[in-house]
């Protein structure tokens, strides 16, 4: 299940400073999903965005609103 994969990735991220920096430098939720995919985790950027505002372990998922971003 993708939600389990996402939560496992967030738990790993909280204890890995290098991974945390990569995620914080990512521009979009899809970029974060691609970083995770490279480590064997499977979830989409949309699934990540659905967790916005929720806390998983010591990580709080926050959607960043970028100026000039249009959907």
N, C-alpha and C positions, 0 to 999 in steps of 0.2 A: 504494500500500500504506500502511495506517495507521501501521505502525511507522516507515516512512521519514518520514511527515508528523510524527509525534511527535518523532523524533530531530531533525528540522530545526527544530521549534519550540523544543526545549530548547537547541539551539545558538544560536538567535536570542535566547532569554531570557538566556543567560549574558552577552551583550554589551549588553543593553538594561536599564538599572537601573529604568526606569519599569515595564516589563513584568514584571521580576522581583518588584517590590513588589506588583503586582496579583496575581501567582501566589501569593506568600507570604500575601497577605491572603485568598485564596480559602478557603472552608470545606470544599469537597469536591473530589474528583478530577473530578467532572462539571462543577463550576464552572470548573476549569482548562481542561477541554475546550471549554467555551463561550467562554472568553476566546480560546483558540486559534482556534476557528471564526470568530470575529469578525475574525481576521487572515488567514483563508483556509486554515488547517490543519484537517485532518479526522482525528480520532481520538476514541475514547470514554474516559470516565473509567476504565472497566474496563481498557482497554489501558494507560493510564497506571499504574494500580495494579500491573499485571503486571511493570512495570519497577522496582518498589520494591526498593531495595538496590543497584541497578545505577548505574553512572556513565556519563554520556553527555557527552563533552567535559569541561568543568569543573563540570558539574551532577550531583549525586547525587540520585536520586529516592528520597524517603522518605515512607512512609505515616505520617500522623499519627493517633494514636489519641486521639479526643476523648472526654472523660468524658461519660457519658450517651448515647453513640451506640449504637444497637442496630440489628442487621441482621435 
